[in-house]
């Protein structure tokens, strides 16, 4: 896996960078399958938690079906484990969903 200089807390919204990180974490296939399965008329965000990183809580996601093309794509958010409990991941999912005004939210933890 390519080494990434992940900082925490951080949110990476650049689709290409986030996609590369998600691939490196082994989460891309699941998120991409969710994106491809989403109905075009629904705004959807699929989330995956990555808890195996030694120092960071990682939340990876994929947005699909939003009107503006720049609102679609992959993102990664990170928080240091020594400063945040695992509950930050569920809180972040809820915040992303609230801000996006989602119709449907899908999540799974790994």
Secondary structure, DSSP 8 states (H G I E B T S, - for coil): -------SSEEE--HHHHHHHHHHHT-HHHHHHHHHHS-TTS-EEEEEEE--SSSEEEEEEEEES-SSGGG-EEEEEEEETTTS-THHHHHHHHHHHHHHT-SEEEEEE-
